[in-house]
């Protein structure tokens, strides 16, 4: 084969390999971005549908039932805050009680 033709073939082969490498790198970069874009779009669509459903339910439920639901919601919130406060107040006392009992059992000063 002609040496000049071989050089041209080699040059073209190198250029094609370089081009393919660039394409692969670009695809590797774009695939995760595309997937994240699709996920975000689906999340936005779900949020949109949820807001429509909430509005529809709100419009369909009579006001008395809505008032009852809000009352129950407020009652549950107050119970949760009481339980949280009780737990927050009791845990340090319980831990101090355990420490004191441990020191007494070991013969140390409390």
Secondary structure by P-SEA (a helix, b strand, c coil): ccaaaaaaaaaaaaaaaaaaaaaaaaaaaaaaaaaaaaaaaaaaaaaaaaaaaaaaaaaaccaaaaaaaaaaaaaaaaaaaaaaaaaaacaaaaaaaaaaaaaaaacccc
